Amino acid sequence: MISVQEIADQADMIVSGYAFTKCDLGTRVFNLNRPGRAAVLSRNGEMLETNMDEIELSLVENYFRKNKKFMEDQGAEVL
C-alpha cells in the first residue's frame, strides 16, 4: 500500500493539503489529511470521479483552476 508521504513526494503540486498529480485522464487529487478522499479531474478541471462531498470537491476544483499554471511551469502538459 502506498503511503501518504509517497503520494506527496510524487505530486506535481500540493495546495492546502491536496496533492495534485498528472495522469492519463487529467489530474488525480488526493487529500493528504484524510487519505480516503480522492478525485480525478479532467484536463480542463471537471470532476470525472470522486468520493469527496460537494463542498470539498468545490474547494479542490477552485484550487486546481487557480494553481494549474504552476503544474504547467514544471514542464507539464497544458491542462
mmJSON file of the N, C-alpha and C atoms, coordinates in Angstrom:
{"data_MODEL":{"atom_site":{
"group_PDB":["ATOM","ATOM","ATOM","ATOM","ATOM","ATOM","ATOM","ATOM","ATOM","ATOM","ATOM","ATOM","ATOM","ATOM","ATOM","ATOM","ATOM","ATOM","ATOM","ATOM","ATOM","ATOM","ATOM","ATOM","ATOM","ATOM","ATOM","ATOM","ATOM","ATOM","ATOM","ATOM","ATOM","ATOM","ATOM","ATOM","ATOM","ATOM","ATOM","ATOM","ATOM","ATOM","ATOM","ATOM","ATOM","ATOM","ATOM","ATOM","ATOM","ATOM","ATOM","ATOM","ATOM","ATOM","ATOM","ATOM","ATOM","ATOM","ATOM","ATOM","ATOM","ATOM","ATOM","ATOM","ATOM","ATOM","ATOM","ATOM","ATOM","ATOM","ATOM","ATOM","ATOM","ATOM","ATOM","ATOM","ATOM","ATOM","ATOM","ATOM","ATOM","ATOM","ATOM","ATOM","ATOM","ATOM","ATOM","ATOM","ATOM","ATOM","ATOM","ATOM","ATOM","ATOM","ATOM","ATOM","ATOM","ATOM","ATOM","ATOM","ATOM","ATOM","ATOM","ATOM","ATOM","ATOM","ATOM","ATOM","ATOM","ATOM","ATOM","ATOM","ATOM","ATOM","ATOM","ATOM","ATOM","ATOM","ATOM","ATOM","ATOM","ATOM","ATOM","ATOM","ATOM","ATOM","ATOM","ATOM","ATOM","ATOM","ATOM","ATOM","ATOM","ATOM","ATOM","ATOM","ATOM","ATOM","ATOM","ATOM","ATOM","ATOM","ATOM","ATOM","ATOM","ATOM","ATOM","ATOM","ATOM","ATOM","ATOM","ATOM","ATOM","ATOM","ATOM","ATOM","ATOM","ATOM","ATOM","ATOM","ATOM","ATOM","ATOM","ATOM","ATOM","ATOM","ATOM","ATOM","ATOM","ATOM","ATOM","ATOM","ATOM","ATOM","ATOM","ATOM","ATOM","ATOM","ATOM","ATOM","ATOM","ATOM","ATOM","ATOM","ATOM","ATOM","ATOM","ATOM","ATOM","ATOM","ATOM","ATOM","ATOM","ATOM","ATOM","ATOM","ATOM","ATOM","ATOM","ATOM","ATOM","ATOM","ATOM","ATOM","ATOM","ATOM","ATOM","ATOM","ATOM","ATOM","ATOM","ATOM","ATOM","ATOM","ATOM","ATOM","ATOM","ATOM","ATOM","ATOM","ATOM","ATOM","ATOM","ATOM","ATOM","ATOM","ATOM","ATOM","ATOM","ATOM","ATOM","ATOM","ATOM","ATOM","ATOM","ATOM","ATOM"],
"id":[1,2,3,4,5,6,7,8,9,10,11,12,13,14,15,16,17,18,19,20,21,22,23,24,25,26,27,28,29,30,31,32,33,34,35,36,37,38,39,40,41,42,43,44,45,46,47,48,49,50,51,52,53,54,55,56,57,58,59,60,61,62,63,64,65,66,67,68,69,70,71,72,73,74,75,76,77,78,79,80,81,82,83,84,85,86,87,88,89,90,91,92,93,94,95,96,97,98,99,100,101,102,103,104,105,106,107,108,109,110,111,112,113,114,115,116,117,118,119,120,121,122,123,124,125,126,127,128,129,130,131,132,133,134,135,136,137,138,139,140,141,142,143,144,145,146,147,148,149,150,151,152,153,154,155,156,157,158,159,160,161,162,163,164,165,166,167,168,169,170,171,172,173,174,175,176,177,178,179,180,181,182,183,184,185,186,187,188,189,190,191,192,193,194,195,196,197,198,199,200,201,202,203,204,205,206,207,208,209,210,211,212,213,214,215,216,217,218,219,220,221,222,223,224,225,226,227,228,229,230,231,232,233,234,235,236,237],
"type_symbol":["N","C","C","N","C","C","N","C","C","N","C","C","N","C","C","N","C","C","N","C","C","N","C","C","N","C","C","N","C","C","N","C","C","N","C","C","N","C","C","N","C","C","N","C","C","N","C","C","N","C","C","N","C","C","N","C","C","N","C","C","N","C","C","N","C","C","N","C","C","N","C","C","N","C","C","N","C","C","N","C","C","N","C","C","N","C","C","N","C","C","N","C","C","N","C","C","N","C","C","N","C","C","N","C","C","N","C","C","N","C","C","N","C","C","N","C","C","N","C","C","N","C","C","N","C","C","N","C","C","N","C","C","N","C","C","N","C","C","N","C","C","N","C","C","N","C","C","N","C","C","N","C","C","N","C","C","N","C","C","N","C","C","N","C","C","N","C","C","N","C","C","N","C","C","N","C","C","N","C","C","N","C","C","N","C","C","N","C","C","N","C","C","N","C","C","N","C","C","N","C","C","N","C","C","N","C","C","N","C","C","N","C","C","N","C","C","N","C","C","N","C","C","N","C","C","N","C","C","N","C","C","N","C","C","N","C","C"],
"label_atom_id":["N","CA","C","N","CA","C","N","CA","C","N","CA","C","N","CA","C","N","CA","C","N","CA","C","N","CA","C","N","CA","C","N","CA","C","N","CA","C","N","CA","C","N","CA","C","N","CA","C","N","CA","C","N","CA","C","N","CA","C","N","CA","C","N","CA","C","N","CA","C","N","CA","C","N","CA","C","N","CA","C","N","CA","C","N","CA","C","N","CA","C","N","CA","C","N","CA","C","N","CA","C","N","CA","C","N","CA","C","N","CA","C","N","CA","C","N","CA","C","N","CA","C","N","CA","C","N","CA","C","N","CA","C","N","CA","C","N","CA","C","N","CA","C","N","CA","C","N","CA","C","N","CA","C","N","CA","C","N","CA","C","N","CA","C","N","CA","C","N","CA","C","N","CA","C","N","CA","C","N","CA","C","N","CA","C","N","CA","C","N","CA","C","N","CA","C","N","CA","C","N","CA","C","N","CA","C","N","CA","C","N","CA","C","N","CA","C","N","CA","C","N","CA","C","N","CA","C","N","CA","C","N","CA","C","N","CA","C","N","CA","C","N","CA","C","N","CA","C","N","CA","C","N","CA","C","N","CA","C","N","CA","C","N","CA","C","N","CA","C","N","CA","C","N","CA","C"],
"label_alt_id":[null,null,null,null,null,null,null,null,null,null,null,null,null,null,null,null,null,null,null,null,null,null,null,null,null,null,null,null,null,null,null,null,null,null,null,null,null,null,null,null,null,null,null,null,null,null,null,null,null,null,null,null,null,null,null,null,null,null,null,null,null,null,null,null,null,null,null,null,null,null,null,null,null,null,null,null,null,null,null,null,null,null,null,null,null,null,null,null,null,null,null,null,null,null,null,null,null,null,null,null,null,null,null,null,null,null,null,null,null,null,null,null,null,null,null,null,null,null,null,null,null,null,null,null,null,null,null,null,null,null,null,null,null,null,null,null,null,null,null,null,null,null,null,null,null,null,null,null,null,null,null,null,null,null,null,null,null,null,null,null,null,null,null,null,null,null,null,null,null,null,null,null,null,null,null,null,null,null,null,null,null,null,null,null,null,null,null,null,null,null,null,null,null,null,null,null,null,null,null,null,null,null,null,null,null,null,null,null,null,null,null,null,null,null,null,null,null,null,null,null,null,null,null,null,null,null,null,null,null,null,null,null,null,null,null,null,null],
"label_comp_id":["MET","MET","MET","ILE","ILE","ILE","SER","SER","SER","VAL","VAL","VAL","GLN","GLN","GLN","GLU","GLU","GLU","ILE","ILE","ILE","ALA","ALA","ALA","ASP","ASP","ASP","GLN","GLN","GLN","ALA","ALA","ALA","ASP","ASP","ASP","MET","MET","MET","ILE","ILE","ILE","VAL","VAL","VAL","SER","SER","SER","GLY","GLY","GLY","TYR","TYR","TYR","ALA","ALA","ALA","PHE","PHE","PHE","THR","THR","THR","LYS","LYS","LYS","CYS","CYS","CYS","ASP","ASP","ASP","LEU","LEU","LEU","GLY","GLY","GLY","THR","THR","THR","ARG","ARG","ARG","VAL","VAL","VAL","PHE","PHE","PHE","ASN","ASN","ASN","LEU","LEU","LEU","ASN","ASN","ASN","ARG","ARG","ARG","PRO","PRO","PRO","GLY","GLY","GLY","ARG","ARG","ARG","ALA","ALA","ALA","ALA","ALA","ALA","VAL","VAL","VAL","LEU","LEU","LEU","SER","SER","SER","ARG","ARG","ARG","ASN","ASN","ASN","GLY","GLY","GLY","GLU","GLU","GLU","MET","MET","MET","LEU","LEU","LEU","GLU","GLU","GLU","THR","THR","THR","ASN","ASN","ASN","MET","MET","MET","ASP","ASP","ASP","GLU","GLU","GLU","ILE","ILE","ILE","GLU","GLU","GLU","LEU","LEU","LEU","SER","SER","SER","LEU","LEU","LEU","VAL","VAL","VAL","GLU","GLU","GLU","ASN","ASN","ASN","TYR","TYR","TYR","PHE","PHE","PHE","ARG","ARG","ARG","LYS","LYS","LYS","ASN","ASN","ASN","LYS","LYS","LYS","LYS","LYS","LYS","PHE","PHE","PHE","MET","MET","MET","GLU","GLU","GLU","ASP","ASP","ASP","GLN","GLN","GLN","GLY","GLY","GLY","ALA","ALA","ALA","GLU","GLU","GLU","VAL","VAL","VAL","LEU","LEU","LEU"],
"label_asym_id":["A","A","A","A","A","A","A","A","A","A","A","A","A","A","A","A","A","A","A","A","A","A","A","A","A","A","A","A","A","A","A","A","A","A","A","A","A","A","A","A","A","A","A","A","A","A","A","A","A","A","A","A","A","A","A","A","A","A","A","A","A","A","A","A","A","A","A","A","A","A","A","A","A","A","A","A","A","A","A","A","A","A","A","A","A","A","A","A","A","A","A","A","A","A","A","A","A","A","A","A","A","A","A","A","A","A","A","A","A","A","A","A","A","A","A","A","A","A","A","A","A","A","A","A","A","A","A","A","A","A","A","A","A","A","A","A","A","A","A","A","A","A","A","A","A","A","A","A","A","A","A","A","A","A","A","A","A","A","A","A","A","A","A","A","A","A","A","A","A","A","A","A","A","A","A","A","A","A","A","A","A","A","A","A","A","A","A","A","A","A","A","A","A","A","A","A","A","A","A","A","A","A","A","A","A","A","A","A","A","A","A","A","A","A","A","A","A","A","A","A","A","A","A","A","A","A","A","A","A","A","A","A","A","A","A","A","A"],
"label_entity_id":["1","1","1","1","1","1","1","1","1","1","1","1","1","1","1","1","1","1","1","1","1","1","1","1","1","1","1","1","1","1","1","1","1","1","1","1","1","1","1","1","1","1","1","1","1","1","1","1","1","1","1","1","1","1","1","1","1","1","1","1","1","1","1","1","1","1","1","1","1","1","1","1","1","1","1","1","1","1","1","1","1","1","1","1","1","1","1","1","1","1","1","1","1","1","1","1","1","1","1","1","1","1","1","1","1","1","1","1","1","1","1","1","1","1","1","1","1","1","1","1","1","1","1","1","1","1","1","1","1","1","1","1","1","1","1","1","1","1","1","1","1","1","1","1","1","1","1","1","1","1","1","1","1","1","1","1","1","1","1","1","1","1","1","1","1","1","1","1","1","1","1","1","1","1","1","1","1","1","1","1","1","1","1","1","1","1","1","1","1","1","1","1","1","1","1","1","1","1","1","1","1","1","1","1","1","1","1","1","1","1","1","1","1","1","1","1","1","1","1","1","1","1","1","1","1","1","1","1","1","1","1","1","1","1","1","1","1"],
"label_seq_id":[1,1,1,2,2,2,3,3,3,4,4,4,5,5,5,6,6,6,7,7,7,8,8,8,9,9,9,10,10,10,11,11,11,12,12,12,13,13,13,14,14,14,15,15,15,16,16,16,17,17,17,18,18,18,19,19,19,20,20,20,21,21,21,22,22,22,23,23,23,24,24,24,25,25,25,26,26,26,27,27,27,28,28,28,29,29,29,30,30,30,31,31,31,32,32,32,33,33,33,34,34,34,35,35,35,36,36,36,37,37,37,38,38,38,39,39,39,40,40,40,41,41,41,42,42,42,43,43,43,44,44,44,45,45,45,46,46,46,47,47,47,48,48,48,49,49,49,50,50,50,51,51,51,52,52,52,53,53,53,54,54,54,55,55,55,56,56,56,57,57,57,58,58,58,59,59,59,60,60,60,61,61,61,62,62,62,63,63,63,64,64,64,65,65,65,66,66,66,67,67,67,68,68,68,69,69,69,70,70,70,71,71,71,72,72,72,73,73,73,74,74,74,75,75,75,76,76,76,77,77,77,78,78,78,79,79,79],
"pdbx_PDB_ins_code":[null,null,null,null,null,null,null,null,null,null,null,null,null,null,null,null,null,null,null,null,null,null,null,null,null,null,null,null,null,null,null,null,null,null,null,null,null,null,null,null,null,null,null,null,null,null,null,null,null,null,null,null,null,null,null,null,null,null,null,null,null,null,null,null,null,null,null,null,null,null,null,null,null,null,null,null,null,null,null,null,null,null,null,null,null,null,null,null,null,null,null,null,null,null,null,null,null,null,null,null,null,null,null,null,null,null,null,null,null,null,null,null,null,null,null,null,null,null,null,null,null,null,null,null,null,null,null,null,null,null,null,null,null,null,null,null,null,null,null,null,null,null,null,null,null,null,null,null,null,null,null,null,null,null,null,null,null,null,null,null,null,null,null,null,null,null,null,null,null,null,null,null,null,null,null,null,null,null,null,null,null,null,null,null,null,null,null,null,null,null,null,null,null,null,null,null,null,null,null,null,null,null,null,null,null,null,null,null,null,null,null,null,null,null,null,null,null,null,null,null,null,null,null,null,null,null,null,null,null,null,null,null,null,null,null,null,null],
"Cartn_x":[0.837,0.0,0.878,0.527,1.302,1.032,2.048,1.902,1.585,1.089,0.793,2.067,3.179,4.463,4.851,4.642,4.966,4.079,2.809,1.893,2.339,2.684,3.153,4.444,5.353,6.626,6.431,5.43,5.183,4.292,3.692,2.748,3.448,2.736,3.242,2.995,2.004,1.651,0.893,1.139,0.372,-0.179,-1.501,-2.174,-3.1,-2.896,-3.764,-4.032,-3.022,-3.154,-3.68,-3.836,-4.283,-3.132,-2.835,-1.77,-2.383,-1.874,-2.337,-1.247,-1.62,-0.67,-1.247,-0.459,-0.917,-1.133,-2.15,-2.405,-2.976,-3.212,-3.712,-5.047,-5.916,-7.243,-7.218,-6.191,-6.099,-5.243,-5.917,-5.205,-5.865,-5.057,-5.543,-5.332,-6.318,-6.242,-6.413,-5.546,-5.576,-5.511,-6.425,-6.429,-5.399,-4.314,-3.239,-3.633,-4.621,-5.072,-6.158,-6.864,-7.912,-7.692,-6.808,-6.351,-7.441,-8.633,-9.69,-10.389,-10.023,-10.696,-9.839,-10.442,-9.698,-10.65,-10.069,-10.856,-9.966,-10.608,-9.917,-10.592,-9.778,-10.282,-9.848,-10.719,-10.372,-9.289,-8.802,-7.76,-8.207,-9.515,-9.999,-10.537,-10.332,-10.669,-12.043,-12.768,-14.087,-13.948,-14.806,-14.759,-15.173,-14.343,-14.65,-15.06,-14.404,-14.656,-14.244,-15.034,-14.678,-15.432,-14.905,-15.642,-15.671,-15.368,-15.432,-16.863,-17.209,-18.527,-18.49,-19.639,-19.733,-18.911,-18.855,-18.096,-16.604,-16.103,-14.686,-14.32,-15.163,-14.899,-14.859,-15.745,-15.745,-14.426,-13.939,-12.652,-11.518,-11.506,-10.456,-10.475,-11.657,-11.756,-11.246,-11.555,-11.055,-9.538,-9.003,-7.542,-6.88,-7.467,-6.894,-6.908,-8.056,-8.153,-7.183,-7.062,-6.207,-4.725,-4.361,-2.948,-2.409,-3.233,-2.754,-1.57,-1.422,-0.284,1.05,1.064,2.295,2.653,1.657,1.929,2.473,1.953,2.416,3.839,4.173,5.511,6.578,6.2,7.147,7.414,6.902,7.111,5.981,4.943,3.789,3.043,2.263,1.466,0.398,-0.028,-1.022,-2.353,-2.964,-4.258,-5.383],
"Cartn_y":[-1.184,0.0,1.242,2.21,3.44,4.354,5.03,5.885,7.323,8.076,9.491,10.226,9.874,10.516,10.257,9.038,8.717,9.506,9.634,10.413,11.86,12.419,13.809,13.979,13.027,13.105,13.045,12.289,12.124,13.214,14.031,15.049,16.107,16.589,17.687,19.031,19.047,20.286,19.895,20.621,20.444,21.804,21.856,23.095,22.769,23.436,23.309,21.858,21.034,19.649,18.699,19.176,18.326,18.13,16.867,16.535,16.363,17.106,17.059,16.379,15.305,14.548,14.307,14.611,14.38,12.891,12.575,11.19,11.219,10.054,9.974,10.686,10.623,11.244,12.74,13.22,14.627,14.78,14.895,15.1,14.299,13.568,12.888,13.817,13.864,14.714,13.823,13.995,13.178,14.088,13.902,14.684,14.07,14.777,14.261,14.188,14.967,14.973,13.938,13.518,12.499,11.511,10.546,9.67,8.923,8.798,8.113,8.986,10.251,11.191,11.458,11.257,11.442,11.825,12.321,12.694,12.592,12.497,12.585,13.707,14.674,15.805,15.641,16.043,16.003,17.043,17.068,18.03,19.479,19.722,21.1,21.357,20.409,20.635,20.173,19.467,18.974,17.622,17.367,16.132,14.943,13.899,12.661,11.571,11.555,10.521,11.065,10.765,11.254,10.517,10.593,10.181,11.329,12.547,13.758,14.283,15.001,15.633,16.886,17.482,18.614,19.817,20.085,21.235,21.029,19.853,19.563,19.569,18.999,18.968,20.38,21.239,22.629,23.314,23.077,23.642,23.137,21.83,21.219,21.781,21.902,22.452,23.886,24.678,26.055,26.091,25.251,25.183,24.835,23.879,23.462,24.606,25.251,26.347,27.487,27.828,28.954,28.632,27.358,26.991,26.092,25.723,24.781,25.328,26.644,27.236,26.78,26.459,26.0,24.588,23.781,22.455,22.613,23.574,23.829,24.357,25.201,25.775,24.72,23.575,22.496,21.65,22.074,21.296,20.325,20.427,19.557,19.985,19.084,19.454,20.45,21.286,22.302,21.633,21.986,21.384,22.322],
"Cartn_z":[0.0,0.0,0.0,-0.819,-0.943,0.262,0.725,1.903,1.483,2.443,2.21,1.818,2.448,2.121,0.672,0.176,-1.213,-2.174,-1.847,-2.689,-2.737,-1.591,-1.543,-2.338,-2.224,-2.945,-4.456,-4.921,-6.352,-6.939,-6.094,-6.559,-7.405,-8.403,-9.227,-8.549,-7.637,-6.939,-5.677,-4.581,-3.349,-2.954,-2.735,-2.343,-1.176,-0.054,1.124,1.516,1.46,1.878,0.815,-0.41,-1.517,-2.494,-2.799,-3.743,-5.132,-6.098,-7.489,-8.314,-9.012,-9.81,-11.2,-12.235,-13.611,-13.849,-14.649,-15.053,-16.473,-17.056,-18.43,-18.616,-17.624,-17.73,-17.464,-16.791,-16.422,-15.179,-14.013,-12.757,-11.641,-10.896,-9.694,-8.513,-7.618,-6.435,-5.216,-4.237,-3.034,-1.824,-0.874,0.35,1.293,1.541,2.374,3.848,4.25,5.64,5.92,4.896,5.003,3.874,4.06,2.978,2.202,2.728,1.998,0.978,0.889,-0.007,-1.236,-2.42,-3.672,-4.792,-5.88,-7.063,-8.291,-9.438,-10.722,-11.489,-11.933,-12.708,-14.154,-15.077,-16.498,-16.773,-17.981,-18.354,-18.206,-18.295,-18.13,-16.726,-15.792,-14.399,-13.958,-14.811,-14.428,-13.743,-12.76,-11.992,-12.851,-12.853,-13.552,-12.569,-11.407,-10.414,-9.052,-8.007,-6.679,-5.594,-4.396,-3.213,-2.207,-2.688,-1.871,-1.862,-0.786,-0.777,-1.646,-1.88,-2.812,-2.376,-1.096,-0.598,-0.819,-0.439,-0.631,-2.104,-2.936,-4.37,-4.949,-4.501,-4.954,-4.596,-3.39,-2.975,-3.867,-4.116,-4.936,-6.354,-6.936,-8.293,-8.339,-7.315,-7.26,-7.091,-6.198,-6.037,-7.365,-8.089,-9.37,-10.376,-10.529,-11.505,-11.189,-9.924,-9.535,-9.596,-9.535,-9.417,-10.509,-11.502,-12.526,-13.309,-13.353,-14.067,-13.469,-12.184,-11.555,-12.004,-12.32,-12.887,-14.294,-15.042,-16.404,-16.399,-15.41,-15.322,-15.083,-14.544,-14.283,-15.513,-16.658,-17.864,-18.112,-17.328,-17.527,-18.773,-19.324,-20.497,-20.077,-21.002,-20.708,-20.464,-19.326,-18.963,-19.298],
"occupancy":[1.0,1.0,1.0,1.0,1.0,1.0,1.0,1.0,1.0,1.0,1.0,1.0,1.0,1.0,1.0,1.0,1.0,1.0,1.0,1.0,1.0,1.0,1.0,1.0,1.0,1.0,1.0,1.0,1.0,1.0,1.0,1.0,1.0,1.0,1.0,1.0,1.0,1.0,1.0,1.0,1.0,1.0,1.0,1.0,1.0,1.0,1.0,1.0,1.0,1.0,1.0,1.0,1.0,1.0,1.0,1.0,1.0,1.0,1.0,1.0,1.0,1.0,1.0,1.0,1.0,1.0,1.0,1.0,1.0,1.0,1.0,1.0,1.0,1.0,1.0,1.0,1.0,1.0,1.0,1.0,1.0,1.0,1.0,1.0,1.0,1.0,1.0,1.0,1.0,1.0,1.0,1.0,1.0,1.0,1.0,1.0,1.0,1.0,1.0,1.0,1.0,1.0,1.0,1.0,1.0,1.0,1.0,1.0,1.0,1.0,1.0,1.0,1.0,1.0,1.0,1.0,1.0,1.0,1.0,1.0,1.0,1.0,1.0,1.0,1.0,1.0,1.0,1.0,1.0,1.0,1.0,1.0,1.0,1.0,1.0,1.0,1.0,1.0,1.0,1.0,1.0,1.0,1.0,1.0,1.0,1.0,1.0,1.0,1.0,1.0,1.0,1.0,1.0,1.0,1.0,1.0,1.0,1.0,1.0,1.0,1.0,1.0,1.0,1.0,1.0,1.0,1.0,1.0,1.0,1.0,1.0,1.0,1.0,1.0,1.0,1.0,1.0,1.0,1.0,1.0,1.0,1.0,1.0,1.0,1.0,1.0,1.0,1.0,1.0,1.0,1.0,1.0,1.0,1.0,1.0,1.0,1.0,1.0,1.0,1.0,1.0,1.0,1.0,1.0,1.0,1.0,1.0,1.0,1.0,1.0,1.0,1.0,1.0,1.0,1.0,1.0,1.0,1.0,1.0,1.0,1.0,1.0,1.0,1.0,1.0,1.0,1.0,1.0,1.0,1.0,1.0,1.0,1.0,1.0,1.0,1.0,1.0],
"B_iso_or_equiv":[0.0,0.0,0.0,0.0,0.0,0.0,0.0,0.0,0.0,0.0,0.0,0.0,0.0,0.0,0.0,0.0,0.0,0.0,0.0,0.0,0.0,0.0,0.0,0.0,0.0,0.0,0.0,0.0,0.0,0.0,0.0,0.0,0.0,0.0,0.0,0.0,0.0,0.0,0.0,0.0,0.0,0.0,0.0,0.0,0.0,0.0,0.0,0.0,0.0,0.0,0.0,0.0,0.0,0.0,0.0,0.0,0.0,0.0,0.0,0.0,0.0,0.0,0.0,0.0,0.0,0.0,0.0,0.0,0.0,0.0,0.0,0.0,0.0,0.0,0.0,0.0,0.0,0.0,0.0,0.0,0.0,0.0,0.0,0.0,0.0,0.0,0.0,0.0,0.0,0.0,0.0,0.0,0.0,0.0,0.0,0.0,0.0,0.0,0.0,0.0,0.0,0.0,0.0,0.0,0.0,0.0,0.0,0.0,0.0,0.0,0.0,0.0,0.0,0.0,0.0,0.0,0.0,0.0,0.0,0.0,0.0,0.0,0.0,0.0,0.0,0.0,0.0,0.0,0.0,0.0,0.0,0.0,0.0,0.0,0.0,0.0,0.0,0.0,0.0,0.0,0.0,0.0,0.0,0.0,0.0,0.0,0.0,0.0,0.0,0.0,0.0,0.0,0.0,0.0,0.0,0.0,0.0,0.0,0.0,0.0,0.0,0.0,0.0,0.0,0.0,0.0,0.0,0.0,0.0,0.0,0.0,0.0,0.0,0.0,0.0,0.0,0.0,0.0,0.0,0.0,0.0,0.0,0.0,0.0,0.0,0.0,0.0,0.0,0.0,0.0,0.0,0.0,0.0,0.0,0.0,0.0,0.0,0.0,0.0,0.0,0.0,0.0,0.0,0.0,0.0,0.0,0.0,0.0,0.0,0.0,0.0,0.0,0.0,0.0,0.0,0.0,0.0,0.0,0.0,0.0,0.0,0.0,0.0,0.0,0.0,0.0,0.0,0.0,0.0,0.0,0.0,0.0,0.0,0.0,0.0,0.0,0.0],
"pdbx_formal_charge":[null,null,null,null,null,null,null,null,null,null,null,null,null,null,null,null,null,null,null,null,null,null,null,null,null,null,null,null,null,null,null,null,null,null,null,null,null,null,null,null,null,null,null,null,null,null,null,null,null,null,null,null,null,null,null,null,null,null,null,null,null,null,null,null,null,null,null,null,null,null,null,null,null,null,null,null,null,null,null,null,null,null,null,null,null,null,null,null,null,null,null,null,null,null,null,null,null,null,null,null,null,null,null,null,null,null,null,null,null,null,null,null,null,null,null,null,null,null,null,null,null,null,null,null,null,null,null,null,null,null,null,null,null,null,null,null,null,null,null,null,null,null,null,null,null,null,null,null,null,null,null,null,null,null,null,null,null,null,null,null,null,null,null,null,null,null,null,null,null,null,null,null,null,null,null,null,null,null,null,null,null,null,null,null,null,null,null,null,null,null,null,null,null,null,null,null,null,null,null,null,null,null,null,null,null,null,null,null,null,null,null,null,null,null,null,null,null,null,null,null,null,null,null,null,null,null,null,null,null,null,null,null,null,null,null,null,null],
"auth_seq_id":[1,1,1,2,2,2,3,3,3,4,4,4,5,5,5,6,6,6,7,7,7,8,8,8,9,9,9,10,10,10,11,11,11,12,12,12,13,13,13,14,14,14,15,15,15,16,16,16,17,17,17,18,18,18,19,19,19,20,20,20,21,21,21,22,22,22,23,23,23,24,24,24,25,25,25,26,26,26,27,27,27,28,28,28,29,29,29,30,30,30,31,31,31,32,32,32,33,33,33,34,34,34,35,35,35,36,36,36,37,37,37,38,38,38,39,39,39,40,40,40,41,41,41,42,42,42,43,43,43,44,44,44,45,45,45,46,46,46,47,47,47,48,48,48,49,49,49,50,50,50,51,51,51,52,52,52,53,53,53,54,54,54,55,55,55,56,56,56,57,57,57,58,58,58,59,59,59,60,60,60,61,61,61,62,62,62,63,63,63,64,64,64,65,65,65,66,66,66,67,67,67,68,68,68,69,69,69,70,70,70,71,71,71,72,72,72,73,73,73,74,74,74,75,75,75,76,76,76,77,77,77,78,78,78,79,79,79],
"auth_comp_id":["MET","MET","MET","ILE","ILE","ILE","SER","SER","SER","VAL","VAL","VAL","GLN","GLN","GLN","GLU","GLU","GLU","ILE","ILE","ILE","ALA","ALA","ALA","ASP","ASP","ASP","GLN","GLN","GLN","ALA","ALA","ALA","ASP","ASP","ASP","MET","MET","MET","ILE","ILE","ILE","VAL","VAL","VAL","SER","SER","SER","GLY","GLY","GLY","TYR","TYR","TYR","ALA","ALA","ALA","PHE","PHE","PHE","THR","THR","THR","LYS","LYS","LYS","CYS","CYS","CYS","ASP","ASP","ASP","LEU","LEU","LEU","GLY","GLY","GLY","THR","THR","THR","ARG","ARG","ARG","VAL","VAL","VAL","PHE","PHE","PHE","ASN","ASN","ASN","LEU","LEU","LEU","ASN","ASN","ASN","ARG","ARG","ARG","PRO","PRO","PRO","GLY","GLY","GLY","ARG","ARG","ARG","ALA","ALA","ALA","ALA","ALA","ALA","VAL","VAL","VAL","LEU","LEU","LEU","SER","SER","SER","ARG","ARG","ARG","ASN","ASN","ASN","GLY","GLY","GLY","GLU","GLU","GLU","MET","MET","MET","LEU","LEU","LEU","GLU","GLU","GLU","THR","THR","THR","ASN","ASN","ASN","MET","MET","MET","ASP","ASP","ASP","GLU","GLU","GLU","ILE","ILE","ILE","GLU","GLU","GLU","LEU","LEU","LEU","SER","SER","SER","LEU","LEU","LEU","VAL","VAL","VAL","GLU","GLU","GLU","ASN","ASN","ASN","TYR","TYR","TYR","PHE","PHE","PHE","ARG","ARG","ARG","LYS","LYS","LYS","ASN","ASN","ASN","LYS","LYS","LYS","LYS","LYS","LYS","PHE","PHE","PHE","MET","MET","MET","GLU","GLU","GLU","ASP","ASP","ASP","GLN","GLN","GLN","GLY","GLY","GLY","ALA","ALA","ALA","GLU","GLU","GLU","VAL","VAL","VAL","LEU","LEU","LEU"],
"auth_asym_id":["A","A","A","A","A","A","A","A","A","A","A","A","A","A","A","A","A","A","A","A","A","A","A","A","A","A","A","A","A","A","A","A","A","A","A","A","A","A","A","A","A","A","A","A","A","A","A","A","A","A","A","A","A","A","A","A","A","A","A","A","A","A","A","A","A","A","A","A","A","A","A","A","A","A","A","A","A","A","A","A","A","A","A","A","A","A","A","A","A","A","A","A","A","A","A","A","A","A","A","A","A","A","A","A","A","A","A","A","A","A","A","A","A","A","A","A","A","A","A","A","A","A","A","A","A","A","A","A","A","A","A","A","A","A","A","A","A","A","A","A","A","A","A","A","A","A","A","A","A","A","A","A","A","A","A","A","A","A","A","A","A","A","A","A","A","A","A","A","A","A","A","A","A","A","A","A","A","A","A","A","A","A","A","A","A","A","A","A","A","A","A","A","A","A","A","A","A","A","A","A","A","A","A","A","A","A","A","A","A","A","A","A","A","A","A","A","A","A","A","A","A","A","A","A","A","A","A","A","A","A","A","A","A","A","A","A","A"],
"auth_atom_id":["N","CA","C","N","CA","C","N","CA","C","N","CA","C","N","CA","C","N","CA","C","N","CA","C","N","CA","C","N","CA","C","N","CA","C","N","CA","C","N","CA","C","N","CA","C","N","CA","C","N","CA","C","N","CA","C","N","CA","C","N","CA","C","N","CA","C","N","CA","C","N","CA","C","N","CA","C","N","CA","C","N","CA","C","N","CA","C","N","CA","C","N","CA","C","N","CA","C","N","CA","C","N","CA","C","N","CA","C","N","CA","C","N","CA","C","N","CA","C","N","CA","C","N","CA","C","N","CA","C","N","CA","C","N","CA","C","N","CA","C","N","CA","C","N","CA","C","N","CA","C","N","CA","C","N","CA","C","N","CA","C","N","CA","C","N","CA","C","N","CA","C","N","CA","C","N","CA","C","N","CA","C","N","CA","C","N","CA","C","N","CA","C","N","CA","C","N","CA","C","N","CA","C","N","CA","C","N","CA","C","N","CA","C","N","CA","C","N","CA","C","N","CA","C","N","CA","C","N","CA","C","N","CA","C","N","CA","C","N","CA","C","N","CA","C","N","CA","C","N","CA","C","N","CA","C","N","CA","C","N","CA","C","N","CA","C","N","CA","C","N","CA","C","N","CA","C"],
"pdbx_PDB_model_num":[1,1,1,1,1,1,1,1,1,1,1,1,1,1,1,1,1,1,1,1,1,1,1,1,1,1,1,1,1,1,1,1,1,1,1,1,1,1,1,1,1,1,1,1,1,1,1,1,1,1,1,1,1,1,1,1,1,1,1,1,1,1,1,1,1,1,1,1,1,1,1,1,1,1,1,1,1,1,1,1,1,1,1,1,1,1,1,1,1,1,1,1,1,1,1,1,1,1,1,1,1,1,1,1,1,1,1,1,1,1,1,1,1,1,1,1,1,1,1,1,1,1,1,1,1,1,1,1,1,1,1,1,1,1,1,1,1,1,1,1,1,1,1,1,1,1,1,1,1,1,1,1,1,1,1,1,1,1,1,1,1,1,1,1,1,1,1,1,1,1,1,1,1,1,1,1,1,1,1,1,1,1,1,1,1,1,1,1,1,1,1,1,1,1,1,1,1,1,1,1,1,1,1,1,1,1,1,1,1,1,1,1,1,1,1,1,1,1,1,1,1,1,1,1,1,1,1,1,1,1,1,1,1,1,1,1,1]
}}}
